[in-house]
Amino acid sequence: MITINNITVRLGGRTILDRASAAIPPGGRVGLIGRNGAGKSTLMKVLVGQLDPDEGSIEMPRRTKLGYIAQEAPNGTITPFDAVLSADVERAQLLDEAEHCTDPDRLGDIHERLLAIDAYTAPSRAAIILTGLGFDEDMQARPLDSFSGGWKMRVALAALLFSAPDVLLLDEPSNHLDLESTLWLENFLKAYPGTLIIISHERDLLNNVVDTIVHLQAGKLTLYPGGYDAFETQRAERAAQLAAAKASQDAQRARLQDYVARNSARASTAKQAQSRAKMLAKMQPIAALMEDPSLSFDFPSPDEMRPPLITLDLAAVGYGGKPILQRLNLRIDPDDRIALLGRNGNGKTTLARLLAAQLSPLDGQMQASGRMRVGYFTQYQVEELASDDTPLEHMTRAMKGMTPGAVRAQLGRFGFSGNRATTKVGQLSGGERARLALALITRDAPHLLILDEPTNHLDVDAREALVQALNDFDGAVILISHDRHMVELTADRLVLVDNGTAVDYSGSIEDYIDFVLGRNQPKTGSRPKGEKKDRKAAAQAREQAKQIGKEVSDAEAAIARLQAQATSIDLAMADPAAAEPALRALTMGELARRRAQIAEELEQAELRWMAASERLEGQTA
């Protein structure tokens, strides 16, 4: 059990956490959510001991092994493979000691411990994790200094996952991942046997991995059982209850104020008026759930254009005369909503730059209307905003020659009105800077929006606002995103960038997820093309795969059932009044014992799932 006891943290004169409390049971899978700047990363730093609270304490079992990614990415000439292996410090120390040890008894103890920690399968496990995060065999052997910052952070994530801590703390783990690696990470975390605390704005990850949402708002922590969708439902119900209570209190306050105003001067009613005035003074106001009125995206509508906007005919594009993509045959119309799929490094950004006219075709033809305006968003634009300038100064330069009213109007479309327009960019949150970048690229009402990972700095509410704005936008949209929720709600056409070209993908995003994860795919072996199994062997293999698949399904059902039972018990321990009748009758000790038994059964079910999944993967390899 991890217990957060009345934590208060003040930074720069501002209270970030205000007597925040929560209890996380062993094996809990917690999604820590809240608006940008609410203090989620601050709380995580308190949990790992990087930051001391001003008040309160953190309690957890002794010798608990915590795992948390440092802010700085790993560097040097070491390879990703060796960097991940070195994350298991005990294994590295034992192997080093074994090379120089001359004491037979001690050497026996070393090898016994190496077997106990599964040290000899470590290279295989490290390679599997790196492969899942997008590192092919060649990349695993390259020096870290040859990678970008995003890929280095993937190495840091791989090392953390490999170290297998008792409590795994992840702060936006998918920010540097593509969709394919995000799906792999989600499956990995589903099977993770320890306690998980994840800061994430990925709705699907929160729905599929966690069993409890901890919402951080106004310095306080509130627990909600279930994933993100369950949290949203409960939050809406709570908002409705608060709204009703606030309306009732406001009406009561108005009646009291009216009585005091009418009766204070009259001797016969002065005491009653004073009594009501005291009641009014002691009345604690009910605050409605906070909403950010500045959270808005409103893309200006372009003038109409006849289709097509862009046509590619056997086009090739690349760098330095070397093609990255070839045989490109694409047509983009004014009402298209296209998502580009494919692993990082396959050429999605290269194709986006071609369509934005930042690159010219090396071969073939690209035809585009001379009147077409393109708004192209990348993370580099967010990072390159001048910290000492205000949104108003940025927009004034970008809209040179336009009236101050037009400049202010464009900023207002994205929530920068009043004082927000004159706040230094360096004081804005990451989400606000992303909004400013979007405001800048859409200042001339583009016919085509190209958005390359626009959600990295946006919280869940901001992502929903962006989805709504894109669906209301009258122009064409090309989206590169690892947020499958956004892709599903925004795109009506999928283009797969793979094998040096880009082609329309005929299935849905769910079909593509199945394709990436190897579900519902034809079973293809690694044999030479001319070799085929005989019918009897193929039938036996199918039957065996079917049996293993049933084991996987049974284990998944058991995990779901046990997680639901664990959630019910956790709720009973946190709020006995809200518990199920059968659990309400149990003492706290009985609840704790039952919770521990379920945790043990859940661990066994997860081990069965992992074993069956590995056997099933071997069948399809």
C-alpha positions in Angstrom: 0.0 0.0 0.0 1.2 3.5 -0.9 -0.4 6.1 1.3 -0.3 9.8 0.5 -1.0 11.6 3.7 -2.1 15.3 3.5 0.7 16.3 1.2 1.3 20.1 0.7 3.8 21.4 -1.8 4.5 25.0 -2.5 6.7 26.1 -5.4 7.6 29.7 -6.2 5.1 31.0 -3.7 2.2 29.0 -5.3 0.5 26.1 -3.6 0.7 23.1 -6.0 -0.6 20.4 -3.7 -2.9 21.3 -0.9 -3.3 18.6 1.8 -3.7 16.0 -0.9 -4.4 12.4 0.2 -4.9 9.0 -1.5 -4.3 5.3 -0.9 -2.9 3.1 -3.7 -3.2 -0.7 -2.9 -0.5 -3.2 -3.8 -0.7 -4.0 -7.5 -2.9 -1.0 -8.2 -3.0 0.4 -11.7 -3.5 4.1 -11.4 -4.0 6.8 -14.0 -3.0 10.2 -12.6 -4.8 12.9 -14.6 -5.4 16.6 -14.4 -5.2 19.7 -16.4 -1.8 20.9 -17.6 0.0 22.6 -14.7 -2.2 21.0 -12.1 0.8 19.4 -10.3 0.9 15.8 -11.6 4.7 15.7 -12.2 5.2 17.4 -8.9 3.3 14.7 -7.1 5.3 12.0 -8.9 8.6 13.7 -7.9 7.4 13.6 -4.3 6.6 9.9 -4.6 10.1 9.1 -5.8 11.8 11.3 -3.3 13.1 14.0 -5.7 11.0 16.6 -3.9 10.2 16.9 -0.2 6.7 18.1 0.7 6.3 21.1 2.9 3.7 19.2 4.9 2.5 15.6 5.0 4.2 12.3 4.2 4.4 9.4 1.9 4.2 5.9 3.4 5.1 2.6 1.5 6.6 -0.7 2.4 10.3 -0.8 3.1 12.6 -1.9 0.3 10.0 -1.0 -2.3 11.8 -0.6 -5.6 10.6 2.4 -7.5 11.1 3.0 -11.2 11.0 6.5 -12.7 12.4 8.0 -15.9 14.9 10.8 -15.3 14.3 14.1 -17.1 17.6 13.9 -19.0 17.9 11.4 -21.8 20.9 9.0 -21.8 23.9 9.9 -23.9 27.3 8.6 -24.9 28.8 5.9 -27.1 27.0 3.1 -25.4 24.4 1.3 -27.5 20.7 1.2 -26.7 21.0 -2.6 -26.1 23.8 -2.2 -23.6 22.1 0.8 -21.9 19.0 -1.3 -21.3 21.0 -4.3 -20.0 22.9 -2.0 -17.6 19.6 -0.9 -16.0 19.6 -4.1 -14.1 22.3 -3.0 -11.7 22.3 -6.2 -9.6 22.8 -8.4 -12.7 25.7 -6.2 -13.9 27.4 -6.3 -10.5 27.0 -10.1 -10.1 28.3 -10.8 -13.6 31.3 -8.5 -13.0 32.0 -10.2 -9.6 31.7 -13.7 -11.2 34.5 -12.8 -13.6 37.0 -12.1 -10.8 35.7 -14.3 -8.0 38.1 -17.1 -6.8 36.0 -18.3 -3.9 34.1 -21.4 -5.0 31.4 -20.9 -2.3 30.8 -17.3 -3.2 30.9 -18.2 -6.9 28.1 -20.7 -6.3 26.1 -18.1 -4.5 26.5 -15.7 -7.4 25.4 -18.2 -10.0 22.4 -19.2 -7.8 21.4 -15.5 -7.5 21.8 -15.0 -11.3 19.5 -17.9 -11.9 17.0 -16.5 -9.4 16.8 -13.1 -11.1 16.6 -14.7 -14.6 19.8 -13.1 -15.6 20.7 -15.3 -18.5 17.5 -14.4 -20.4 18.2 -10.7 -19.9 19.6 -10.1 -23.4 16.5 -11.6 -25.0 14.2 -9.6 -22.8 16.1 -6.4 -23.5 15.9 -7.0 -27.3 12.2 -7.7 -27.1 11.5 -4.4 -25.3 13.7 -2.4 -27.6 12.1 -4.0 -30.7 8.6 -3.2 -29.3 9.6 0.4 -28.9 10.7 0.6 -32.6 14.5 -0.3 -32.5 15.4 -2.7 -35.2 18.6 -4.9 -34.8 20.8 -2.3 -36.5 19.5 0.6 -34.3 20.1 -1.5 -31.1 23.8 -1.6 -32.0 24.3 2.1 -32.8 25.8 4.6 -30.3 23.3 6.7 -28.3 24.8 9.9 -29.6 23.6 9.1 -33.1 19.9 9.3 -32.0 17.6 12.2 -31.6 16.3 13.3 -28.2 13.0 11.4 -28.8 14.7 8.1 -29.6 17.0 8.6 -26.6 13.9 8.9 -24.4 12.7 5.6 -25.8 15.9 4.0 -24.6 15.3 5.5 -21.2 11.8 4.0 -21.2 13.1 0.6 -22.4 15.6 0.6 -19.5 13.0 1.4 -17.0 10.6 -1.3 -18.2 13.5 -3.8 -18.3 14.5 -3.0 -14.7 11.0 -4.3 -13.6 10.5 -2.2 -10.4 7.9 -3.0 -7.8 6.3 0.4 -8.5 6.5 1.7 -12.1 5.9 5.5 -12.4 5.5 6.8 -15.9 5.1 10.4 -16.9 3.6 10.7 -20.4 5.3 7.5 -21.6 3.8 7.7 -25.1 4.9 11.3 -25.9 7.9 10.1 -28.0 6.2 7.0 -29.4 4.4 6.3 -32.7 1.1 4.5 -32.7 2.7 1.1 -33.2 5.0 1.5 -30.2 2.2 2.9 -28.1 0.1 -0.2 -28.8 3.1 -2.4 -27.8 3.6 -0.4 -24.6 -0.1 -0.7 -23.8 0.0 -4.5 -24.1 3.2 -4.6 -22.0 1.7 -2.5 -19.2 -1.5 -4.7 -19.2 0.7 -7.7 -18.2 3.0 -5.8 -15.8 2.9 -7.6 -12.5 3.8 -4.6 -10.2 2.0 -1.4 -9.2 1.6 1.2 -12.0 1.2 5.0 -11.6 0.8 6.6 -15.0 0.5 10.2 -16.0 -1.2 10.2 -19.4 -3.6 12.0 -21.6 -4.1 9.0 -23.8 -7.8 8.1 -23.4 -7.3 4.6 -24.8 -4.3 3.8 -22.7 -6.2 5.0 -19.6 -9.2 2.8 -20.5 -7.2 -0.3 -21.3 -4.5 -0.3 -18.7 -5.6 1.3 -15.4 -8.3 0.3 -12.9 -8.3 3.6 -11.0 -8.2 7.2 -11.9 -6.7 9.7 -9.5 -7.9 13.2 -10.5 -5.7 16.1 -9.4 -7.6 19.4 -9.3 -7.1 22.5 -7.2 -4.3 20.7 -5.2 -6.6 17.9 -4.1 -6.7 14.2 -5.1 -10.0 12.4 -5.9 -10.1 8.6 -6.6 -12.5 7.2 -9.2 -12.8 3.4 -9.8 -12.4 2.3 -13.4 -10.8 3.7 -16.5 -11.1 7.2 -18.1 -14.6 6.7 -19.6 -15.8 5.6 -16.1 -14.2 8.7 -14.7 -15.8 11.0 -17.2 -19.2 9.5 -16.3 -18.7 9.9 -12.6 -17.3 13.4 -13.0 -20.4 14.4 -15.1 -22.6 13.1 -12.3 -20.6 14.9 -9.7 -20.8 18.1 -11.7 -24.5 17.8 -12.0 -24.8 17.2 -8.2 -22.6 20.2 -7.5 -24.5 22.4 -9.9 -27.8 21.5 -8.2 -26.3 22.0 -4.7 -24.8 25.3 -5.8 -28.1 26.5 -7.3 -29.9 25.6 -4.1 -27.3 27.3 -1.9 -27.3 30.4 -4.1 -31.1 30.6 -3.7 -30.8 30.2 0.1 -28.1 32.9 0.2 -30.2 35.3 -1.8 -33.2 34.7 0.6 -30.9 35.3 3.7 -29.4 38.5 2.1 -32.8 39.8 1.3 -34.1 39.2 4.8 -31.1 40.8 6.4 -31.3 43.8 4.2 -35.1 44.3 4.9 -35.0 43.6 8.7 -31.7 44.8 10.2 -33.0 48.3 10.9 -36.3 47.2 12.6 -36.0 46.7 16.3 -38.6 43.8 16.3 -36.6 41.7 13.8 -33.0 42.9 14.4 -32.0 39.8 16.4 -33.4 37.5 13.8 -31.6 39.5 11.1 -28.3 39.3 13.0 -28.8 35.5 13.4 -29.3 35.1 9.7 -26.3 37.4 9.0 -24.1 35.1 11.1 -25.5 32.1 9.2 -24.7 33.8 6.0 -21.1 34.5 7.1 -20.5 30.9 8.1 -22.0 29.5 4.9 -19.2 27.8 2.9 -19.7 28.5 -0.8 -20.1 25.4 -3.0 -17.7 25.8 -5.9 -18.7 24.5 -9.3 -16.3 22.2 -11.0 -13.6 24.3 -12.6 -13.6 24.6 -16.3 -11.1 26.6 -18.3 -13.0 29.2 -20.5 -9.8 29.9 -22.4 -9.6 26.3 -23.6 -10.6 26.7 -27.2 -9.7 25.9 -30.8 -11.5 27.6 -33.6 -10.0 27.2 -37.1 -11.0 29.9 -39.5 -12.9 28.7 -42.5 -11.1 28.9 -45.9 -12.7 30.1 -49.1 -14.0 27.3 -51.4 -11.7 25.6 -53.8 -12.5 23.1 -56.6 -11.0 19.6 -56.1 -8.4 18.3 -56.1 -6.2 20.3 -53.9 -3.1 18.1 -54.5 -2.4 15.2 -56.9 0.7 13.0 -56.8 1.5 11.0 -59.9 4.3 8.4 -59.4 6.1 11.0 -57.3 9.3 10.4 -55.3 10.6 12.5 -52.4 13.7 12.4 -50.2 16.8 14.2 -49.1 20.1 14.9 -50.9 18.8 13.3 -54.1 18.1 10.0 -52.3 14.5 9.0 -52.3 12.7 8.0 -49.1 9.3 7.4 -50.7 8.6 6.5 -54.3 5.7 5.6 -56.5 3.4 8.0 -54.7 -0.1 8.2 -56.2 -2.4 10.2 -54.0 -5.2 12.7 -54.5 -6.3 15.1 -51.8 -9.7 16.8 -52.0 -11.0 19.8 -50.0 -13.1 17.7 -47.7 -10.6 14.9 -47.0 -9.7 13.8 -43.4 -6.6 11.7 -43.8 -4.5 10.0 -41.1 -1.0 8.9 -42.0 -0.1 5.5 -40.4 3.2 3.8 -40.1 6.2 3.5 -37.8 8.4 6.5 -37.1 11.2 6.5 -39.6 9.0 5.2 -42.4 8.5 8.6 -44.0 5.3 10.1 -42.6 6.9 13.4 -41.9 8.7 13.4 -45.2 5.4 12.9 -47.0 3.9 15.7 -44.9 6.7 18.1 -45.9 6.2 17.2 -49.6 2.5 18.0 -49.3 3.3 21.3 -47.5 5.7 22.2 -50.4 8.7 22.2 -48.0 10.2 19.5 -50.2 10.1 19.1 -54.0 9.5 15.8 -55.9 12.7 14.0 -56.9 10.7 12.3 -59.6 7.2 12.1 -61.0 4.6 14.9 -60.7 3.0 16.9 -58.0 0.2 19.2 -59.0 -1.3 21.7 -56.5 -3.5 24.8 -56.9 -1.6 28.0 -56.8 -4.3 29.5 -54.6 -4.1 26.8 -52.0 -2.9 27.8 -48.5 -1.4 25.2 -46.2 -1.1 25.3 -42.4 1.6 22.9 -41.2 2.1 22.2 -37.5 5.1 20.5 -36.0 6.6 20.2 -32.5 9.6 22.3 -33.7 7.3 25.3 -34.0 6.2 25.0 -30.4 9.8 24.7 -29.2 11.0 27.6 -31.4 8.5 30.2 -30.0 10.4 33.1 -28.5 10.1 32.8 -24.7 10.4 36.6 -24.0 7.7 37.6 -26.5 3.9 37.5 -25.9 1.3 35.8 -28.1 0.2 39.3 -29.2 3.8 40.1 -30.4 4.1 36.8 -32.2 0.8 37.2 -34.0 1.4 40.8 -34.8 4.6 39.9 -36.6 2.9 37.0 -38.4 -0.1 39.1 -39.5 2.0 42.1 -40.6 -0.2 44.8 -42.2 -3.4 43.5 -40.5 -5.4 45.7 -38.0 -4.9 45.2 -34.3 -8.6 44.0 -34.2 -7.9 41.2 -36.7 -4.8 40.1 -34.8 -6.7 40.0 -31.5 -9.6 38.1 -33.1 -7.2 35.4 -34.4 -5.7 35.0 -30.9 -9.2 34.9 -29.3 -10.1 31.9 -31.5 -7.5 30.0 -29.6 -8.2 31.3 -26.1 -5.7 34.2 -26.0 -7.9 37.1 -25.0 -7.4 39.8 -22.4 -4.3 39.3 -20.2 -3.4 35.9 -21.8 -2.5 37.7 -25.0 0.1 39.7 -23.3 1.6 37.0 -21.1 5.2 36.0 -21.9 5.4 32.7 -23.8 7.9 31.4 -21.3 5.2 31.6 -18.7 2.7 29.6 -20.8 2.1 25.9 -20.3 3.1 23.4 -23.0 -0.6 23.1 -24.0 -0.9 26.9 -24.3 2.2 27.1 -26.5 0.8 24.4 -28.8 -2.4 26.4 -29.0 -0.4 29.5 -30.0 1.5 27.6 -32.7 -1.8 26.4 -34.1 -3.1 30.0 -34.0 -0.1 31.1 -36.0 -0.2 28.5 -38.7 -4.0 29.1 -39.3 -3.9 32.9 -39.4 -4.6 33.0 -43.2 -7.4 30.4 -43.1 -5.6 27.5 -44.8 -7.4 25.1 -47.2 -5.2 22.2 -45.9 -4.2 21.6 -42.3 -1.2 19.2 -41.8 -0.8 18.3 -38.1 2.3 16.3 -37.1 1.7 15.0 -33.5 -0.4 18.0 -32.3 -1.4 16.4 -29.0 1.9 15.9 -27.3 1.4 18.9 -24.9 -2.4 18.7 -24.6 -4.3 17.3 -21.7 -7.4 15.1 -22.3 -9.9 18.0 -22.3 -7.7 20.0 -24.7 -7.6 17.0 -27.1 -11.3 16.7 -27.1 -11.6 20.4 -27.9 -9.1 19.9 -30.8 -11.1 17.0 -32.1 -14.2 19.1 -32.1 -12.5 22.0 -33.9 -11.1 19.7 -36.6 -14.5 18.2 -37.2 -15.9 21.7 -37.5 -13.1 22.8 -39.9 -14.3 23.3 -43.5 -10.9 22.5 -45.1 -8.9 19.3 -45.5 -6.9 17.7 -42.7 -3.8 15.4 -42.8 -3.1 14.0 -39.3 0.0 12.2 -37.9 -0.8 11.1 -34.4 -0.2 8.3 -32.0 -3.5 9.2 -30.3 -5.8 6.6 -31.8 -8.9 8.2 -30.2 -8.2 11.4 -32.2 -7.5 9.4 -35.3 -10.7 7.4 -34.9 -12.9 10.5 -34.4 -11.2 12.7 -36.9 -10.0 10.7 -39.9 -12.3 9.1 -42.5 -9.4 7.9 -44.7 -6.2 6.1 -43.7 -2.9 6.1 -45.7 -0.2 3.6 -44.7 3.3 4.8 -45.2 5.5 1.7 -45.4 8.0 -0.1 -47.6 9.1 3.1 -49.2 5.7 4.3 -50.5 2.3 5.4 -49.3 -1.0 3.7 -50.1 -4.6 3.9 -49.0 -5.4 1.5 -46.2 -8.8 -0.1 -46.8 -9.6 -1.1 -43.2 -10.5 0.9 -40.1 -8.2 2.0 -37.3 -9.3 -1.0 -35.3 -8.3 -3.2 -38.3 -4.9 -1.5 -38.4 -4.5 -2.1 -34.6 -5.2 -5.8 -35.1 -2.7 -5.8 -38.0 0.0 -4.2 -35.8 -0.6 -6.5 -32.9 -0.8 -9.6 -35.2 -4.4 -10.4 -34.4 -6.8 -11.9 -36.9 -3.9 -12.1 -39.4 -3.1 -15.0 -41.8 -0.5 -17.2 -40.3 2.7 -16.9 -42.2 5.9 -18.8 -41.3 9.5 -17.8 -41.7 10.1 -20.7 -44.2 11.4 -20.1 -47.8 8.6 -19.1 -50.1 8.5 -22.4 -52.0 8.0 -24.5 -48.8 4.5 -25.4 -47.6 3.2 -27.3 -44.7 1.1 -30.4 -45.5 -2.6 -30.2 -44.8 -2.5 -32.4 -41.7 0.3 -30.4 -40.1 -1.4 -27.1 -40.9 -4.7 -28.4 -39.4 -2.8 -29.5 -36.2 -1.2 -26.1 -36.0 -4.5 -24.4 -36.3 -6.1 -26.6 -33.6 -3.2 -26.0 -31.3 -3.3 -22.2 -31.9 -7.1 -22.3 -31.2 -6.5 -24.1 -27.8 -3.8 -21.6 -26.8 -6.0 -18.7 -27.9 -8.7 -20.1 -25.6 -6.2 -20.1 -22.7 -5.4 -16.5 -23.5 -9.1 -15.5 -23.5 -9.8 -17.5 -20.3 -6.8 -15.7 -18.6 -8.0 -12.3 -19.9 -11.5 -13.0 -18.5 -10.0 -14.0 -15.1 -7.9 -10.9 -15.0 -10.9 -8.7 -15.8 -13.0 -10.4 -13.1 -10.3 -10.2 -10.5 -9.5 -6.5 -11.3 -13.2 -5.7 -10.9 -13.2 -7.5 -7.5 -10.1 -5.6 -6.5 -11.6 -2.3 -7.5 -14.7 -3.0 -5.4 -12.6 -3.9 -2.3 -10.5 -0.8 -2.8 -13.6 1.4 -3.0 -14.9 -0.3 0.2 -11.7 0.4 2.0 -11.6 4.0 0.9 -15.3 4.7 1.4 -17.2 2.0 3.3 -20.6 3.9 2.9 -20.3 3.5 -0.9 -19.4 -0.2 -0.8 -21.5 -3.1 -2.0 -23.7 -4.6 0.8 -21.6 -7.8 1.0 -18.4 -5.9 1.4 -19.9 -3.3 3.8 -20.4 -6.0 6.4 -16.7 -6.9 6.5 -14.1 -5.4 8.8 -11.1 -3.5 7.5 -8.9 -6.5 8.3 -11.1 -8.9 6.4 -11.1 -6.6 3.4 -7.3 -6.3 3.5 -6.9 -10.1 3.6 -9.4 -10.6 0.8 -7.6 -7.9 -1.2 -4.2 -9.6 -0.7 -5.7 -13.0 -1.8 -7.2 -11.4 -5.0 -3.8 -9.7 -5.7 -2.1 -13.2 -5.5 -4.8 -14.7 -7.8 -4.4 -11.8 -10.2 -0.7 -12.3 -10.3 -1.1 -16.0 -11.2 -3.7 -15.1 -13.8 -1.4 -12.6 -15.4 1.4 -15.2 -15.4 -0.9 -17.6 -17.2 -1.8 -14.9 -19.7 1.9 -14.1 -20.4 2.8 -17.7 -20.9 -0.1 -18.4 -23.2 0.5 -15.2 -25.1 4.1 -16.1 -25.7 3.1 -19.6 -26.9 0.5 -18.1 -29.2 3.1 -15.7 -30.5 5.4 -18.6 -31.2 2.6 -20.3 -33.2 2.2 -17.3 -35.4 5.9 -16.7 -35.9 
